Amino acid sequence: MSKIKIIDYPEAEGRLKEIYDELIKKRGKLAGIHKAQSLRPESIVRHIDLYMEIMFSRSELSRADREMMAVLVSIANGCEYCKLHHLEALRHYWRNEEKINAFLSDYEEAGLSNLQVELCRFAEHLTLFPGHHAKDDFSEKLKESGVSDSGILDAVLVVSYFNFVNRIVLGTGVEADVDEIKGYKY
């Protein structure tokens, strides 16, 4: 249950309705995170622009790797909504439920590539210990795994974005809805 007023689709008017209609057209449905921002419709537009840039733009990090980091950050923050949403996307890319379960149990022992393990370590540490991250240089391990400075920036952006979004979800009280997480266009 939302902690603030939200405007659901049937009540939406004007610019908010236009934004909702565009999201449904492009993504297949409307997400709770978008409705949580309904009192500031243009924030939804800017949010989607940022999301698309970070998660879908060209990068040496695969879409699956970015979704994997999104899930890990969301678990670390206790954000069930984002965890479930991006776990569904990860399922779409990995298409391997055994690997998903192993990842959720212990990513270090899940049979991931060295790069994926290092991305997980990087995401987890930057989320849980941001003040120590500058001293504990996890980017060196990424470089040793073949990631360029641009790829490291992409990893930082993914981690930062999901820490931001997790806080929107947790702060506004967006709840996970099993019916909502399925059926998005990837």
C-alpha positions, 0 to 999 in steps of 0.5 A: 500500500502506497504511503502517498497518494497515487493516481491510477490509470483510470483517474489519470488526465492530461499529461499524466494520461499521455505519459501512462499511455506511452509507457503502456505502448512501449513497455506493455504495461504500467509499473507501480514505480511509475504510479508512485511518481504520478504527482510529478508526471514529468519525473516519470519521463525523466526517470524512464529516460535515465533508466533506458540510458543506463539499462538499454544503451550500448555497453560492454556490460551485457543486458543480463549483467546489468539486470544481475547487478540490479537484482543484487543491489535490490537484495542488498537494500531489501527492495523486494519490488525491484528484486522481483521485477529485475529477477524476471528480466534476468530470467528472460536473459539467462533462461536457466532457472538453476543458474538463477537459484544458484545466483540467489543462494550464493553468487560466488558459488553459482558458476558465474563467469569471473567478470560476473562475480567481480560485477556482483562484488563491485555492486554489493560493496558500492551499495553496502559500503559506499564510504569505503568504496573509494579506499577498497578499489574494486574497479581494479578487479574489474579492469583485471577482468577486461572491463574498460573505464567506460564499462566501470562507469556503466557498472557505477551507473547501474549500481547508483541508479538502483540505489536511487530507485530502491529508495523511491520504492521503499520511501513511497511504499510501492509493493511487489505485485506478482501479476505486475512483474510478468509481461513486460517487453524486454 
